Amino acid sequence: MIVPYTHVMLLGAIVFLMGMICTLTRRNLIMIIVGLEIMLNAAAIVFVGAGLQFGQIEGQVMALFIVAVAAAEVSVGLAMVVCIYRQRNSIDPQCMKDSPCVPDPKETGELLPNA
């Protein structure tokens, strides 16, 4: 193996951490799905590296399986986002409560009427 196994594991950990940060800090459902995809790709990197380190083909098979699962996850996730947007007119996770989402006047720039 040309690249040391520890470097592959470190790369996988860094990419996974980037995906986790993206998933936890964003307020947009599409960006949360992107963060999950990044985390799945990090797992695929680690599986391929482990397969090459130990001379087993199962690492590449698992990476291929992860890619297939990621494709299914994206298709279902984006379909859910479209349905949520049609119902709520927003893809903000804070709007997923029982009450309809009313935009904050501070965020939209609208002024409240004087009472």
N, C-alpha and C positions, 0 to 999 in steps of 0.2 A: 504494500500500500504506500502510495507516494505521500499522502497527507497523514500525519500522526492521528491516531484515534482520539486522543484528548482534544485535538483541535476541532475535529468533527463534532464531538460532544459539546464543546464550548460554543461552536457555531449554532448547534441545535438549541442550546439553552438560551443564547442571546436572541435568536429568532423567536423562540417560544415566549420569552419575556416581552419582546416587542408586540407580539400578538395579544398577550394578556393585558398589557398597558392600553393598547388600542381598544380592546373589548371593554375594559373597566372604566375608561375615561370618556368615551364618546357618548353623546346623547342622540345619536342617529342610528336607526336600526341597520341601515346598510353598512355603516362603518363597523358596527358590532359584528355583522356577518363576515366582513373582511378580516377583522381581528381573529375570528374563529378559524378562518381559512389559513391565516398565517400560522396559527398554532398547529393546525393539522400538517402543514408543510414542514414545520420544525420536527414533528414526530417522524415524518417520512425521511428527512435528512438523517436523523439518528438511526432509524432502522437500516437504511442503506449503508451507513458507516459501520454499524455493528455487523452487518452481513459480510462486508468486505474484510473487516478485521478478523472475523472467525472463519472465513472461507465458506460461508453458507449462502445458499440462494434464497432462503426464507426472508431475509431482510428486504430484498428487492420485490419479492412477492407481496410482502406487507405494505411496502411503499406504493405499489400498484393498487392494492386494495384501498389504501388511504385516499389515493387520488379519486377512485371511483366513489367512495363514500363522500368525499368533499364535493364532487359534482352533484350528487343527489342532495346534499345538504344545501348547496347554493340554490338549486332549482326550487326546492320546497321553501326555503327561507325567503327568497325573493317573491314567490307567489304569496306567501303570508304577508310580506311587507306591502304588496300591491293591494291586497284585501283590506289591510289595516288602514292604508292611506285613503282608500275609497270610503271607508266608514267614518274615519275620524278627521280627514284632511290634514293629517300630520303623521310623521314617522318618529316622533319623539317618544321614547319609552315612558316618560312621565305621564303621557296621555292614555296609558293603557288601563286606567282605572274605570270604574263603572260610570262615572259622570263624564259627559262630553268635555273635550279639552277646549278651554277658552284661552286664547293667547294672552300672554302677559302684556299689558299696555306699555310697560317700560321697554320690553324687547321689540315691540312693533313700532314704537315711536309715536303712538297715538296718545293724545292727552285725554285725561279723564274730565268729564263735564263737571263744572262747579256745582256743588250741592247747596 
